[in-house]
Amino acid sequence: MFSEFKRRFSNRRQYIDLLWVFVKTSFKMRYQNSILGVFWVMAKPLLTFLLMFQIWSGFGKNSQVGIFPIYLLTGVVFFTYFQELVIYGQMSLLEKAHIILKVSFPRQIAVVSSLLNALINLFINLIVVFFIIFINRLALKPEGMLYFLFLVITLFIFCSGLAFFTSILTIRFRDLKNIFDLGLFLLFWSTPVFYTLENNPLFDQSAIDFINSIPFTHLLNQVRASFGLYYEIDPNFALTFFIVSVTLLVIGWRSFSVRVKKIAEYF
Amino acid sequence: MNNKEVAIKIRNLSKTFMIRENTKYTVKELVVSFFNQGRTKSYKVLDNINLDIYKGEFFGIIGGNGSGKSTLLKLIAGIYKPDDGSHIDYAGKLVPFLELGVGFNPDLTGRENIYLNGTILGMTLKFINTKIKDIIEFAEIGQYIDMPVKNYSSGMMVRLAFSIAIQSKADIYLLDEILSVGDARFQQKSIKIIYEFKRQGKTIVFVNHSMDAIRRLCDRVMLLKKGEYVVGKPDKIIKMYTN
């Protein structure tokens, strides 16, 4: 009669609906009262792409990475996806503090709903990517697209695990927001989001070695591989990335479930 | 009452808040004050409460500001974690109304806020679809339902929030000062609804500063004072409180 287990399962439908309403509302509110509305989702990666293309296309043409606009755009869009997953996940509990203090519901819903907004933004941005692909007549392979989907989902899993830690820590230490902003800024410049490493006279071997030592570089290479650009699909990377992501999710979920019980007192 | 079915069972319930003087929100503050962590003070708001609230009972909680009334409701609702060794169990579905219009977004329309607030209160979208007419009608919002709620008067806002809240299907309701919303006519209408809940055998835990409402509505009342408590008939407890 007092079984928490039974209660949880009978509430499954209402939790799915709550997740949906949270996702819908925060997506809508992000662009409410703005003239360009949902275009702002695309504006940041698109303008970054246009600017970087203007500056870097000279080097891009000389490299062997394939069609440079697609190389550049896939990098910018995928980095934006990662950036939003990290930031939205980190701020998810703080943004819903006013609800968390008044109603009891699985707090994981607040985290996952924020992350789903990043996923929606990615799909909107992919419209531009596929438009550029269409213009450049790049032939996509079905297995490549499946691999891209795998990378998108696995990164979502990875960032969910991360968010289960950071969302709670950020309530206690507000500086983490700035630290993560700085970290993402540095990651943007230190990984080949917009530049190429191949045949690029700007980089010596030590710089290339450093950039290649950053795991996100390999993730970007794999994203480009899925679009058939220069790199090869690396099954070892895919497997390692998947195992690390699932492990992080499991540890993050368990840690979150224990620590979240006291968060209402931390706000 | 002892033969009645227990709706909420509370055993050894204590709640201590650890309040650090000079709370550190930034890493800089944390590093700078590493050797001077400041004192952490503990405030025991509730101390060893043992209580059975019965099914169908209208149970009132009174006490001065800071006596722990809202904390007790939040503990029952599962928002706060009680101290180790405390036990709270309840039978059936529990819906807390600790504040009307939780999650209301001023930029969303009344209709959109019904879906937002309704799901936060544990309703499914399917259920809200079947109740939306009743909600709008009870709130007396009419044609303004598709207008952003930032344009509502405060009375309209709380009427809408109350109308959503009462649609929640639950066995136990926790009400924190929510019967004093709207004008006198709407308050009467609201109290009628609460009486209807009582008639249906719902359990209601009710925090209110109006002794008149407590006397009229409650079967038993708990007085909280400095972590201690006493439970009894409304007249007796109100007399203790007011004296």
Interface residues (C-beta under 8 A of the other chain):
Chain A: M1 F2 R7 N11 R13 Q14 D17 L18 W20 V21 T25 K28 M29 Q32 N33 H98 I99 I100 L101 K102 V103 S104 F105 R172 F173 R174 D175 L176 I179 K261 K262 A264 E265
Chain B: F17 K24 Y25 T26 V27 K28 L30 K74 A77 G78 I79 Y80 K81 D89 Y90 A91 K93 P96 L98 E99 V102 G103 N105 D107 L108 E112 Y115 L116 T119 I120 L121 G122 M123 T124 L125
